[in-house]
Every structure is written in structure tokens, then in C-alpha cells.
Amino acid sequence: MSGSRILSLGHYQPSRVVTNDEIAQLVETNDEWIRDRVGIVSRRIAGDETVADMAAAAADKALANSGLTAADIDLVVVATCTSVDRSPNVACRVAAKLGIAAPAAFDVNTACSGFAYALGTVDHAIRAGAARNAIVIGAEKLSEFTDWTDRSTCIIFADGAGAAVVTAAAEDEAPGIGPVVWGSVPERGDAVRIEGWRPYVAQEGQTVFRWATTALAPLALQACERAGVDPSELAAFVPHQANTRIIDGIAKRLNIPQAIIAKDIVESGNTSAASIPLALSKLVERREVPSGAPVLLFGFGGGLTYAGQVIRCP
């Protein structure tokens, strides 16, 4: 195959909105401090929904927007680090919920870079001829792994899902997903962690902040270079929604004043692997980015892992 492209997007968020004032009733903090520290105004917290429920809801919307049916899908990949069950994996449960028969189905766990990793993997599978039409999902229920007495983390994390339907590009069509730039910094892997049988998210915030604001912009520029896209051509930049200071720091180093900078974190919080497809789906739904325009995706976080690519907006 000559490559692949994103055909459509969809997202899902729980109905419960938790404001900073509500968080301030749990720990010693306030709205002004949270806004200044991480840029979050509100976040969505799930009730009975599981990771698979949210993933399936987002995927169902993406599939409905694609013009394809469940019978057309032959690969399902879910990026998540918050699935409670070891088996069956989330991808298999999503396939069952949507009535997708006999797809290849697996999960990817690289935490906050998960969607970009999964998208790169699916692009490779389609290029190799191992799949034709795929659903790629980022879904997280971080509220189940949040210590609501820890002020440094409970202000940040939230729940949700985003999904993309990816299809093979036509022979005479330019690829709509550029080459992935991915990697990790294993020696700093403990900077963000969810460990043990009844774990909470723990992180070394300053370590992650310094790494993200100093090391990642050159890697994001590599993704542009590999795609043959000059940064000045980007219509939008959709990074992992870690916090607004990190997003602003990376965007400044990229020098892309013409691009829309996704900041869904303000209303949705940090949803790890779900944050990129969630933010991208909203931009497309609001028609803020023209179809076919180049968009830089870049995920980073636990591991420490990173991955990014330039895509053409569906």
C-alpha cells in the first residue's frame, strides 16, 4: 500500500463535570492556583463507564462518521494504561460491542503517547498489507487510579476517549499519515508511574516538565521533516494535553504562530492516551481545521515515551 489516512474521528466524555472548586473541597487548593499551575478549569469524571465502554462509544461515533460499517473493519487497536482487566483486552471488548467480526485486536500501553504509537503501528500494518481499514482508539479512566488526597495529581487527571477510523490511501493518493517519530527515555521511566495491584498515578512533575519543554520540540520538528511538511505550513498542533505551560513551551520552540494550538485540557483535564484524539476530534467537529490541512500530533509521558506524526485533517 502507498500509505494510509484518517477517514473520520469521534470522541466520548462522561457527563459529570468536576470543577476546580469541587476539587478544592477535597484538598488544599483553589481555582486560581489550579488554573495558574496546569491551566485546567474543569474535567470529566466517569461513573459506571469502563475504559471499554468509553472506547466503544468514541469508536462508534468515528465509524458512523466514516461511511464504513463494522464489516469493513479488520483491525482494532486501543491505547490505554488504565484498563483494570488483564484479559480480554480492551480492543477485543470494543470489537464485540460494535459487532466487528474477526479483526486483529490488541492494546498498546505507552501511557500519554499511546495514541500516536497506536496510529503509527496501524499505519505500518496498512502499508504492509496486513490490514485495510482500522479503528484506532485512545481511552482512559484515570479517575480509578487517582489519589484524591494528593494535591499534585488529583487536580490533573480525567476520563474520556477519542477514536479515528484509518483506511488505506488510494494508489494515486498521497499518504495522509506521515512517518512516525517515536522513542523513549527508559532511564527516566519512573517519572510517571502506575505500579502495583491497587495503584495510584504518581509522577515527578518537575522532571517531566523540564524534559517536555526542552527535549521534545526538536523531535516534533523531525516528524514535520519526515512528512515533508515545513512547520510554517501546519494548520494545527495537537500535543498530549499534559498542562498548558508545557503545551505553550513546546509550541513556542516550534515557532508556529499560524497554527491552532489545541488546549482541550482547559475543559477536559489530562486524559493521557485519550487526550490527542479527543482534542483533534473536537477541532474537526467545530470545523476549525480545513480538510486536508497538515496537523502535527505529538504525544509524550509515562515511560518516558514519545511519538508524533503529521496527519492530513479528515
Protein Blocks (a to p, Z undefined) as FASTA:
>chain_A
ZZdcdfbdcddddfbdcdfklmmmmmgcdfklmmmmnopabdcddfkbcfklmmmmmmmm
mmmmnopafklpcbdcdddfkbfbfbdcfklmmmmmnopahiacddddehjmmmmmmmmm
mmmmmmnopafbdcddddddfklmccfkbmklmmmgccdddddddddddfklccfbdcdd
ddddfklmmmpccedjbdcddddfklmmmmmmmmmmmmmmmmmmmnopafklpmbdcddd
fbfmlmmmmmmmnopakbccdffklmnopnhjmmmmmmmmmmmmnopacghiacdddddd
ehiacdddddddZZ
